[in-house]
Amino acid sequence: MQRKVFGLGDIVEMKKPHPCGTNAWKVIRMGMDIRMKCTGCGHSVLLPRSRFEKRMKRVLVPAESSGDDTSRPGSL
């Protein structure tokens, strides 16, 4: 099975919704454990990486790149 690709600051969709009604979460810490924050109510959850990868469906919104703004065309 291929490992799922996600990064710090990504908004990810989980298989089951949170009790507040949303299933979109922001990844706020990465390591052996993944800490994510519910985009609906702000609740924070810490999951082992293996459990997180099983429950994650896809990345909804990738995080902004950490490069400086001068690398984008049209910025000064």
PDB file of N, CA, C and O in Angstrom:
ATOM      1  N   MET A   1       0.829  -1.177   0.000  1.00  0.00           N
ATOM      2  CA  MET A   1       0.000   0.000   0.000  1.00  0.00           C
ATOM      3  C   MET A   1       0.880   1.248   0.000  1.00  0.00           C
ATOM      4  O   MET A   1       1.875   1.312   0.721  1.00  0.00           O
ATOM      5  N   GLN A   2       0.515   2.224  -0.798  1.00  0.00           N
ATOM      6  CA  GLN A   2       1.301   3.450  -0.922  1.00  0.00           C
ATOM      7  C   GLN A   2       0.991   4.394   0.240  1.00  0.00           C
ATOM      8  O   GLN A   2      -0.161   4.529   0.653  1.00  0.00           O
ATOM      9  N   ARG A   3       2.038   5.047   0.762  1.00  0.00           N
ATOM     10  CA  ARG A   3       1.844   6.002   1.858  1.00  0.00           C
ATOM     11  C   ARG A   3       1.146   7.246   1.329  1.00  0.00           C
ATOM     12  O   ARG A   3       1.409   7.688   0.210  1.00  0.00           O
ATOM     13  N   LYS A   4       0.264   7.801   2.130  1.00  0.00           N
ATOM     14  CA  LYS A   4      -0.454   9.002   1.734  1.00  0.00           C
ATOM     15  C   LYS A   4       0.435  10.222   1.934  1.00  0.00           C
ATOM     16  O   LYS A   4       1.192  10.301   2.902  1.00  0.00           O
ATOM     17  N   VAL A   5       0.333  11.168   1.009  1.00  0.00           N
ATOM     18  CA  VAL A   5       1.174  12.354   1.044  1.00  0.00           C
ATOM     19  C   VAL A   5       0.368  13.509   1.633  1.00  0.00           C
ATOM     20  O   VAL A   5      -0.702  13.855   1.132  1.00  0.00           O
ATOM     21  N   PHE A   6       0.893  14.092   2.690  1.00  0.00           N
ATOM     22  CA  PHE A   6       0.270  15.243   3.324  1.00  0.00           C
ATOM     23  C   PHE A   6       1.374  16.026   4.013  1.00  0.00           C
ATOM     24  O   PHE A   6       2.464  15.503   4.243  1.00  0.00           O
ATOM     25  N   GLY A   7       1.093  17.279   4.342  1.00  0.00           N
ATOM     26  CA  GLY A   7       2.116  18.112   4.956  1.00  0.00           C
ATOM     27  C   GLY A   7       1.548  18.979   6.057  1.00  0.00           C
ATOM     28  O   GLY A   7       0.337  19.031   6.271  1.00  0.00           O
ATOM     29  N   LEU A   8       2.432  19.649   6.743  1.00  0.00           N
ATOM     30  CA  LEU A   8       2.060  20.543   7.822  1.00  0.00           C
ATOM     31  C   LEU A   8       1.259  21.714   7.263  1.00  0.00           C
ATOM     32  O   LEU A   8       1.689  22.361   6.309  1.00  0.00           O
ATOM     33  N   GLY A   9       0.119  21.983   7.841  1.00  0.00           N
ATOM     34  CA  GLY A   9      -0.732  23.078   7.399  1.00  0.00           C
ATOM     35  C   GLY A   9      -1.777  22.684   6.376  1.00  0.00           C
ATOM     36  O   GLY A   9      -2.622  23.506   6.021  1.00  0.00           O
ATOM     37  N   ASP A  10      -1.747  21.438   5.884  1.00  0.00           N
ATOM     38  CA  ASP A  10      -2.751  20.975   4.921  1.00  0.00           C
ATOM     39  C   ASP A  10      -4.109  20.825   5.595  1.00  0.00           C
ATOM     40  O   ASP A  10      -4.191  20.504   6.781  1.00  0.00           O
ATOM     41  N   ILE A  11      -5.171  21.059   4.832  1.00  0.00           N
ATOM     42  CA  ILE A  11      -6.528  20.756   5.282  1.00  0.00           C
ATOM     43  C   ILE A  11      -6.871  19.405   4.665  1.00  0.00           C
ATOM     44  O   ILE A  11      -6.875  19.263   3.442  1.00  0.00           O
ATOM     45  N   VAL A  12      -7.163  18.405   5.513  1.00  0.00           N
ATOM     46  CA  VAL A  12      -7.416  17.046   5.033  1.00  0.00           C
ATOM     47  C   VAL A  12      -8.854  16.641   5.335  1.00  0.00           C
ATOM     48  O   VAL A  12      -9.475  17.140   6.273  1.00  0.00           O
ATOM     49  N   GLU A  13      -9.369  15.720   4.515  1.00  0.00           N
ATOM     50  CA  GLU A  13     -10.702  15.164   4.731  1.00  0.00           C
ATOM     51  C   GLU A  13     -10.540  13.790   5.363  1.00  0.00           C
ATOM     52  O   GLU A  13      -9.762  12.961   4.892  1.00  0.00           O
ATOM     53  N   MET A  14     -11.286  13.565   6.438  1.00  0.00           N
ATOM     54  CA  MET A  14     -11.250  12.277   7.128  1.00  0.00           C
ATOM     55  C   MET A  14     -12.455  11.445   6.697  1.00  0.00           C
ATOM     56  O   MET A  14     -13.426  11.983   6.165  1.00  0.00           O
ATOM     57  N   LYS A  15     -12.393  10.130   6.929  1.00  0.00           N
ATOM     58  CA  LYS A  15     -13.466   9.241   6.502  1.00  0.00           C
ATOM     59  C   LYS A  15     -14.757   9.485   7.272  1.00  0.00           C
ATOM     60  O   LYS A  15     -15.840   9.462   6.686  1.00  0.00           O
ATOM     61  N   LYS A  16     -14.658   9.718   8.574  1.00  0.00           N
ATOM     62  CA  LYS A  16     -15.847   9.934   9.392  1.00  0.00           C
ATOM     63  C   LYS A  16     -15.903  11.394   9.828  1.00  0.00           C
ATOM     64  O   LYS A  16     -14.869  11.982  10.144  1.00  0.00           O
ATOM     65  N   PRO A  17     -17.096  11.987   9.849  1.00  0.00           N
ATOM     66  CA  PRO A  17     -17.197  13.385  10.285  1.00  0.00           C
ATOM     67  C   PRO A  17     -17.045  13.526  11.799  1.00  0.00           C
ATOM     68  O   PRO A  17     -17.318  12.594  12.555  1.00  0.00           O
ATOM     69  N   HIS A  18     -16.613  14.689  12.215  1.00  0.00           N
ATOM     70  CA  HIS A  18     -16.522  15.051  13.627  1.00  0.00           C
ATOM     71  C   HIS A  18     -17.949  15.276  14.138  1.00  0.00           C
ATOM     72  O   HIS A  18     -18.817  15.623  13.336  1.00  0.00           O
ATOM     73  N   PRO A  19     -18.230  15.099  15.415  1.00  0.00           N
ATOM     74  CA  PRO A  19     -19.586  15.336  15.928  1.00  0.00           C
ATOM     75  C   PRO A  19     -20.137  16.734  15.640  1.00  0.00           C
ATOM     76  O   PRO A  19     -21.354  16.918  15.650  1.00  0.00           O
ATOM     77  N   CYS A  20     -19.279  17.720  15.386  1.00  0.00           N
ATOM     78  CA  CYS A  20     -19.769  19.065  15.067  1.00  0.00           C
ATOM     79  C   CYS A  20     -20.321  19.135  13.642  1.00  0.00           C
ATOM     80  O   CYS A  20     -20.968  20.118  13.281  1.00  0.00           O
ATOM     81  N   GLY A  21     -20.072  18.100  12.825  1.00  0.00           N
ATOM     82  CA  GLY A  21     -20.657  18.034  11.489  1.00  0.00           C
ATOM     83  C   GLY A  21     -19.684  18.171  10.334  1.00  0.00           C
ATOM     84  O   GLY A  21     -20.071  17.939   9.189  1.00  0.00           O
ATOM     85  N   THR A  22     -18.441  18.538  10.587  1.00  0.00           N
ATOM     86  CA  THR A  22     -17.468  18.689   9.504  1.00  0.00           C
ATOM     87  C   THR A  22     -16.467  17.528   9.537  1.00  0.00           C
ATOM     88  O   THR A  22     -16.233  16.928  10.586  1.00  0.00           O
ATOM     89  N   ASN A  23     -15.886  17.225   8.382  1.00  0.00           N
ATOM     90  CA  ASN A  23     -14.824  16.210   8.359  1.00  0.00           C
ATOM     91  C   ASN A  23     -13.545  16.790   7.759  1.00  0.00           C
ATOM     92  O   ASN A  23     -12.704  16.049   7.249  1.00  0.00           O
ATOM     93  N   ALA A  24     -13.399  18.108   7.820  1.00  0.00           N
ATOM     94  CA  ALA A  24     -12.184  18.782   7.362  1.00  0.00           C
ATOM     95  C   ALA A  24     -11.340  19.152   8.583  1.00  0.00           C
ATOM     96  O   ALA A  24     -11.840  19.743   9.540  1.00  0.00           O
ATOM     97  N   TRP A  25     -10.064  18.796   8.535  1.00  0.00           N
ATOM     98  CA  TRP A  25      -9.144  19.019   9.649  1.00  0.00           C
ATOM     99  C   TRP A  25      -7.866  19.663   9.134  1.00  0.00           C
ATOM    100  O   TRP A  25      -7.439  19.379   8.015  1.00  0.00           O
ATOM    101  N   LYS A  26      -7.250  20.527   9.934  1.00  0.00           N
ATOM    102  CA  LYS A  26      -5.966  21.145   9.589  1.00  0.00           C
ATOM    103  C   LYS A  26      -4.861  20.435  10.365  1.00  0.00           C
ATOM    104  O   LYS A  26      -4.949  20.279  11.583  1.00  0.00           O
ATOM    105  N   VAL A  27      -3.824  20.008   9.652  1.00  0.00           N
ATOM    106  CA  VAL A  27      -2.680  19.339  10.282  1.00  0.00           C
ATOM    107  C   VAL A  27      -1.815  20.425  10.933  1.00  0.00           C
ATOM    108  O   VAL A  27      -1.305  21.308  10.244  1.00  0.00           O
ATOM    109  N   ILE A  28      -1.650  20.359  12.266  1.00  0.00           N
ATOM    110  CA  ILE A  28      -0.899  21.395  12.967  1.00  0.00           C
ATOM    111  C   ILE A  28       0.394  20.870  13.610  1.00  0.00           C
ATOM    112  O   ILE A  28       1.196  21.661  14.106  1.00  0.00           O
ATOM    113  N   ARG A  29       0.603  19.539  13.607  1.00  0.00           N
ATOM    114  CA  ARG A  29       1.846  18.972  14.136  1.00  0.00           C
ATOM    115  C   ARG A  29       2.084  17.639  13.457  1.00  0.00           C
ATOM    116  O   ARG A  29       1.165  16.837  13.289  1.00  0.00           O
ATOM    117  N   MET A  30       3.346  17.411  13.065  1.00  0.00           N
ATOM    118  CA  MET A  30       3.698  16.145  12.428  1.00  0.00           C
ATOM    119  C   MET A  30       4.909  15.544  13.120  1.00  0.00           C
ATOM    120  O   MET A  30       5.812  16.253  13.564  1.00  0.00           O
ATOM    121  N   GLY A  31       4.908  14.233  13.201  1.00  0.00           N
ATOM    122  CA  GLY A  31       5.987  13.473  13.810  1.00  0.00           C
ATOM    123  C   GLY A  31       5.526  12.023  13.835  1.00  0.00           C
ATOM    124  O   GLY A  31       4.894  11.555  12.887  1.00  0.00           O
ATOM    125  N   MET A  32       5.838  11.311  14.912  1.00  0.00           N
ATOM    126  CA  MET A  32       5.302   9.964  15.076  1.00  0.00           C
ATOM    127  C   MET A  32       3.792  10.033  15.268  1.00  0.00           C
ATOM    128  O   MET A  32       3.065   9.109  14.902  1.00  0.00           O
ATOM    129  N   ASP A  33       3.332  11.138  15.845  1.00  0.00           N
ATOM    130  CA  ASP A  33       1.909  11.399  16.022  1.00  0.00           C
ATOM    131  C   ASP A  33       1.539  12.610  15.174  1.00  0.00           C
ATOM    132  O   ASP A  33       2.379  13.463  14.886  1.00  0.00           O
ATOM    133  N   ILE A  34       0.281  12.672  14.783  1.00  0.00           N
ATOM    134  CA  ILE A  34      -0.229  13.792  13.998  1.00  0.00           C
ATOM    135  C   ILE A  34      -1.262  14.523  14.845  1.00  0.00           C
ATOM    136  O   ILE A  34      -2.231  13.921  15.307  1.00  0.00           O
ATOM    137  N   ARG A  35      -1.056  15.821  15.049  1.00  0.00           N
ATOM    138  CA  ARG A  35      -2.060  16.630  15.740  1.00  0.00           C
ATOM    139  C   ARG A  35      -2.821  17.395  14.682  1.00  0.00           C
ATOM    140  O   ARG A  35      -2.229  18.031  13.810  1.00  0.00           O
ATOM    141  N   MET A  36      -4.148  17.327  14.766  1.00  0.00           N
ATOM    142  CA  MET A  36      -4.989  18.019  13.811  1.00  0.00           C
ATOM    143  C   MET A  36      -6.069  18.789  14.542  1.00  0.00           C
ATOM    144  O   MET A  36      -6.478  18.432  15.647  1.00  0.00           O
ATOM    145  N   LYS A  37      -6.523  19.858  13.897  1.00  0.00           N
ATOM    146  CA  LYS A  37      -7.504  20.749  14.494  1.00  0.00           C
ATOM    147  C   LYS A  37      -8.739  20.787  13.603  1.00  0.00           C
ATOM    148  O   LYS A  37      -8.627  20.988  12.394  1.00  0.00           O
ATOM    149  N   CYS A  38      -9.916  20.595  14.194  1.00  0.00           N
ATOM    150  CA  CYS A  38     -11.169  20.619  13.454  1.00  0.00           C
ATOM    151  C   CYS A  38     -11.407  22.023  12.918  1.00  0.00           C
ATOM    152  O   CYS A  38     -11.291  22.999  13.659  1.00  0.00           O
ATOM    153  N   THR A  39     -11.744  22.130  11.624  1.00  0.00           N
ATOM    154  CA  THR A  39     -11.990  23.443  11.037  1.00  0.00           C
ATOM    155  C   THR A  39     -13.369  23.972  11.409  1.00  0.00           C
ATOM    156  O   THR A  39     -13.643  25.156  11.212  1.00  0.00           O
ATOM    157  N   GLY A  40     -14.240  23.123  11.942  1.00  0.00           N
ATOM    158  CA  GLY A  40     -15.573  23.550  12.332  1.00  0.00           C
ATOM    159  C   GLY A  40     -15.621  24.150  13.727  1.00  0.00           C
ATOM    160  O   GLY A  40     -16.076  25.280  13.908  1.00  0.00           O
ATOM    161  N   CYS A  41     -15.148  23.388  14.721  1.00  0.00           N
ATOM    162  CA  CYS A  41     -15.281  23.824  16.114  1.00  0.00           C
ATOM    163  C   CYS A  41     -13.954  24.149  16.786  1.00  0.00           C
ATOM    164  O   CYS A  41     -13.946  24.721  17.876  1.00  0.00           O
ATOM    165  N   GLY A  42     -12.824  23.797  16.156  1.00  0.00           N
ATOM    166  CA  GLY A  42     -11.519  24.112  16.722  1.00  0.00           C
ATOM    167  C   GLY A  42     -10.968  23.063  17.677  1.00  0.00           C
ATOM    168  O   GLY A  42      -9.919  23.278  18.284  1.00  0.00           O
ATOM    169  N   HIS A  43     -11.656  21.925  17.825  1.00  0.00           N
ATOM    170  CA  HIS A  43     -11.190  20.853  18.705  1.00  0.00           C
ATOM    171  C   HIS A  43      -9.903  20.254  18.152  1.00  0.00           C
ATOM    172  O   HIS A  43      -9.783  20.060  16.943  1.00  0.00           O
ATOM    173  N   SER A  44      -8.943  19.960  19.018  1.00  0.00           N
ATOM    174  CA  SER A  44      -7.649  19.422  18.618  1.00  0.00           C
ATOM    175  C   SER A  44      -7.549  17.953  19.032  1.00  0.00           C
ATOM    176  O   SER A  44      -7.930  17.585  20.144  1.00  0.00           O
ATOM    177  N   VAL A  45      -7.029  17.114  18.120  1.00  0.00           N
ATOM    178  CA  VAL A  45      -6.913  15.678  18.354  1.00  0.00           C
ATOM    179  C   VAL A  45      -5.513  15.219  17.976  1.00  0.00           C
ATOM    180  O   VAL A  45      -4.950  15.680  16.983  1.00  0.00           O
ATOM    181  N   LEU A  46      -4.951  14.312  18.765  1.00  0.00           N
ATOM    182  CA  LEU A  46      -3.635  13.725  18.502  1.00  0.00           C
ATOM    183  C   LEU A  46      -3.829  12.253  18.162  1.00  0.00           C
ATOM    184  O   LEU A  46      -4.380  11.495  18.959  1.00  0.00           O
ATOM    185  N   LEU A  47      -3.369  11.844  16.963  1.00  0.00           N
ATOM    186  CA  LEU A  47      -3.486  10.456  16.519  1.00  0.00           C
ATOM    187  C   LEU A  47      -2.117   9.907  16.145  1.00  0.00           C
ATOM    188  O   LEU A  47      -1.279  10.647  15.628  1.00  0.00           O
ATOM    189  N   PRO A  48      -1.871   8.612  16.398  1.00  0.00           N
ATOM    190  CA  PRO A  48      -0.657   8.002  15.851  1.00  0.00           C
ATOM    191  C   PRO A  48      -0.683   8.086  14.330  1.00  0.00           C
ATOM    192  O   PRO A  48      -1.750   8.026  13.718  1.00  0.00           O
ATOM    193  N   ARG A  49       0.484   8.224  13.726  1.00  0.00           N
ATOM    194  CA  ARG A  49       0.575   8.390  12.267  1.00  0.00           C
ATOM    195  C   ARG A  49      -0.122   7.251  11.521  1.00  0.00           C
ATOM    196  O   ARG A  49      -0.806   7.505  10.530  1.00  0.00           O
ATOM    197  N   SER A  50       0.030   6.017  11.965  1.00  0.00           N
ATOM    198  CA  SER A  50      -0.585   4.879  11.267  1.00  0.00           C
ATOM    199  C   SER A  50      -2.108   4.983  11.278  1.00  0.00           C
ATOM    200  O   SER A  50      -2.749   4.712  10.262  1.00  0.00           O
ATOM    201  N   ARG A  51      -2.687   5.367  12.394  1.00  0.00           N
ATOM    202  CA  ARG A  51      -4.137   5.505  12.483  1.00  0.00           C
ATOM    203  C   ARG A  51      -4.623   6.692  11.644  1.00  0.00           C
ATOM    204  O   ARG A  51      -5.673   6.621  11.005  1.00  0.00           O
ATOM    205  N   PHE A  52      -3.840   7.791  11.654  1.00  0.00           N
ATOM    206  CA  PHE A  52      -4.190   8.966  10.855  1.00  0.00           C
ATOM    207  C   PHE A  52      -4.226   8.610   9.367  1.00  0.00           C
ATOM    208  O   PHE A  52      -5.161   8.986   8.660  1.00  0.00           O
ATOM    209  N   GLU A  53      -3.207   7.885   8.891  1.00  0.00           N
ATOM    210  CA  GLU A  53      -3.132   7.523   7.473  1.00  0.00           C
ATOM    211  C   GLU A  53      -4.268   6.599   7.059  1.00  0.00           C
ATOM    212  O   GLU A  53      -4.726   6.668   5.919  1.00  0.00           O
ATOM    213  N   LYS A  54      -4.735   5.733   7.958  1.00  0.00           N
ATOM    214  CA  LYS A  54      -5.858   4.852   7.651  1.00  0.00           C
ATOM    215  C   LYS A  54      -7.165   5.638   7.553  1.00  0.00           C
ATOM    216  O   LYS A  54      -8.023   5.314   6.732  1.00  0.00           O
ATOM    217  N   ARG A  55      -7.316   6.656   8.374  1.00  0.00           N
ATOM    218  CA  ARG A  55      -8.575   7.403   8.444  1.00  0.00           C
ATOM    219  C   ARG A  55      -8.650   8.593   7.489  1.00  0.00           C
ATOM    220  O   ARG A  55      -9.732   9.132   7.256  1.00  0.00           O
ATOM    221  N   MET A  56      -7.509   9.006   6.935  1.00  0.00           N
ATOM    222  CA  MET A  56      -7.503  10.150   6.022  1.00  0.00           C
ATOM    223  C   MET A  56      -7.959   9.721   4.629  1.00  0.00           C
ATOM    224  O   MET A  56      -7.519   8.693   4.113  1.00  0.00           O
ATOM    225  N   LYS A  57      -8.855  10.525   4.017  1.00  0.00           N
ATOM    226  CA  LYS A  57      -9.295  10.260   2.645  1.00  0.00           C
ATOM    227  C   LYS A  57      -8.394  10.952   1.641  1.00  0.00           C
ATOM    228  O   LYS A  57      -7.799  10.307   0.777  1.00  0.00           O
ATOM    229  N   ARG A  58      -8.294  12.290   1.762  1.00  0.00           N
ATOM    230  CA  ARG A  58      -7.526  13.060   0.780  1.00  0.00           C
ATOM    231  C   ARG A  58      -7.201  14.438   1.342  1.00  0.00           C
ATOM    232  O   ARG A  58      -7.751  14.860   2.360  1.00  0.00           O
ATOM    233  N   VAL A  59      -6.296  15.127   0.656  1.00  0.00           N
ATOM    234  CA  VAL A  59      -5.956  16.503   1.007  1.00  0.00           C
ATOM    235  C   VAL A  59      -6.925  17.423   0.273  1.00  0.00           C
ATOM    236  O   VAL A  59      -7.004  17.393  -0.955  1.00  0.00           O
ATOM    237  N   LEU A  60      -7.656  18.235   1.021  1.00  0.00           N
ATOM    238  CA  LEU A  60      -8.602  19.181   0.419  1.00  0.00           C
ATOM    239  C   LEU A  60      -7.895  20.444  -0.048  1.00  0.00           C
ATOM    240  O   LEU A  60      -8.073  20.878  -1.185  1.00  0.00           O
ATOM    241  N   VAL A  61      -7.082  21.038   0.845  1.00  0.00           N
ATOM    242  CA  VAL A  61      -6.377  22.287   0.543  1.00  0.00           C
ATOM    243  C   VAL A  61      -4.924  22.111   0.974  1.00  0.00           C
ATOM    244  O   VAL A  61      -4.648  22.006   2.169  1.00  0.00           O
ATOM    245  N   PRO A  62      -3.989  22.075   0.021  1.00  0.00           N
ATOM    246  CA  PRO A  62      -2.571  21.975   0.418  1.00  0.00           C
ATOM    247  C   PRO A  62      -2.112  23.268   1.082  1.00  0.00           C
ATOM    248  O   PRO A  62      -2.635  24.344   0.793  1.00  0.00           O
ATOM    249  N   ALA A  63      -1.138  23.152   1.968  1.00  0.00           N
ATOM    250  CA  ALA A  63      -0.590  24.324   2.662  1.00  0.00           C
ATOM    251  C   ALA A  63       0.167  25.201   1.681  1.00  0.00           C
ATOM    252  O   ALA A  63       0.643  24.733   0.647  1.00  0.00           O
ATOM    253  N   GLU A  64       0.269  26.459   2.014  1.00  0.00           N
ATOM    254  CA  GLU A  64       1.054  27.393   1.200  1.00  0.00           C
ATOM    255  C   GLU A  64       2.508  26.963   1.240  1.00  0.00           C
ATOM    256  O   GLU A  64       2.980  26.452   2.256  1.00  0.00           O
ATOM    257  N   SER A  65       3.221  27.167   0.142  1.00  0.00           N
ATOM    258  CA  SER A  65       4.638  26.820   0.109  1.00  0.00           C
ATOM    259  C   SER A  65       5.404  27.759   1.029  1.00  0.00           C
ATOM    260  O   SER A  65       4.987  28.900   1.234  1.00  0.00           O
ATOM    261  N   SER A  66       6.504  27.300   1.577  1.00  0.00           N
ATOM    262  CA  SER A  66       7.265  28.099   2.527  1.00  0.00           C
ATOM    263  C   SER A  66       8.252  29.056   1.855  1.00  0.00           C
ATOM    264  O   SER A  66       9.048  29.707   2.533  1.00  0.00           O
ATOM    265  N   GLY A  67       8.200  29.139   0.520  1.00  0.00           N
ATOM    266  CA  GLY A  67       9.080  30.047  -0.213  1.00  0.00           C
ATOM    267  C   GLY A  67       8.694  31.505   0.001  1.00  0.00           C
ATOM    268  O   GLY A  67       7.601  31.801   0.483  1.00  0.00           O
ATOM    269  N   ASP A  68       9.608  32.425  -0.363  1.00  0.00           N
ATOM    270  CA  ASP A  68       9.281  33.846  -0.188  1.00  0.00           C
ATOM    271  C   ASP A  68       8.362  34.307  -1.310  1.00  0.00           C
ATOM    272  O   ASP A  68       8.236  33.638  -2.336  1.00  0.00           O
ATOM    273  N   ASP A  69       7.717  35.465  -1.107  1.00  0.00           N
ATOM    274  CA  ASP A  69       6.723  35.959  -2.053  1.00  0.00           C
ATOM    275  C   ASP A  69       7.341  36.436  -3.370  1.00  0.00           C
ATOM    276  O   ASP A  69       6.622  36.577  -4.360  1.00  0.00           O
ATOM    277  N   THR A  70       8.632  36.682  -3.407  1.00  0.00           N
ATOM    278  CA  THR A  70       9.263  37.178  -4.641  1.00  0.00           C
ATOM    279  C   THR A  70       9.387  36.083  -5.689  1.00  0.00           C
ATOM    280  O   THR A  70       9.658  36.381  -6.852  1.00  0.00           O
ATOM    281  N   SER A  71       9.194  34.807  -5.304  1.00  0.00           N
ATOM    282  CA  SER A  71       9.320  33.715  -6.263  1.00  0.00           C
ATOM    283  C   SER A  71       8.068  33.578  -7.123  1.00  0.00           C
ATOM    284  O   SER A  71       8.107  32.927  -8.167  1.00  0.00           O
ATOM    285  N   ARG A  72       6.946  34.188  -6.696  1.00  0.00           N
ATOM    286  CA  ARG A  72       5.718  34.101  -7.474  1.00  0.00           C
ATOM    287  C   ARG A  72       5.688  35.188  -8.540  1.00  0.00           C
ATOM    288  O   ARG A  72       6.097  36.318  -8.274  1.00  0.00           O
ATOM    289  N   PRO A  73       5.218  34.875  -9.725  1.00  0.00           N
ATOM    290  CA  PRO A  73       5.117  35.906 -10.754  1.00  0.00           C
ATOM    291  C   PRO A  73       4.069  36.961 -10.369  1.00  0.00           C
ATOM    292  O   PRO A  73       3.019  36.639  -9.813  1.00  0.00           O
ATOM    293  N   GLY A  74       4.372  38.201 -10.669  1.00  0.00           N
ATOM    294  CA  GLY A  74       3.449  39.276 -10.392  1.00  0.00           C
ATOM    295  C   GLY A  74       3.590  39.915  -9.027  1.00  0.00           C
ATOM    296  O   GLY A  74       2.903  40.895  -8.739  1.00  0.00           O
ATOM    297  N   SER A  75       4.465  39.388  -8.172  1.00  0.00           N
ATOM    298  CA  SER A  75       4.659  39.995  -6.859  1.00  0.00           C
ATOM    299  C   SER A  75       5.948  40.811  -6.859  1.00  0.00           C
ATOM    300  O   SER A  75       6.899  40.493  -7.572  1.00  0.00           O
ATOM    301  N   LEU A  76       5.963  41.843  -6.064  1.00  0.00           N
ATOM    302  CA  LEU A  76       7.135  42.730  -6.009  1.00  0.00           C
ATOM    303  C   LEU A  76       7.912  42.552  -4.748  1.00  0.00           C
ATOM    304  O   LEU A  76       8.925  43.222  -4.547  1.00  0.00           O
TER     305      LEU A  76
END
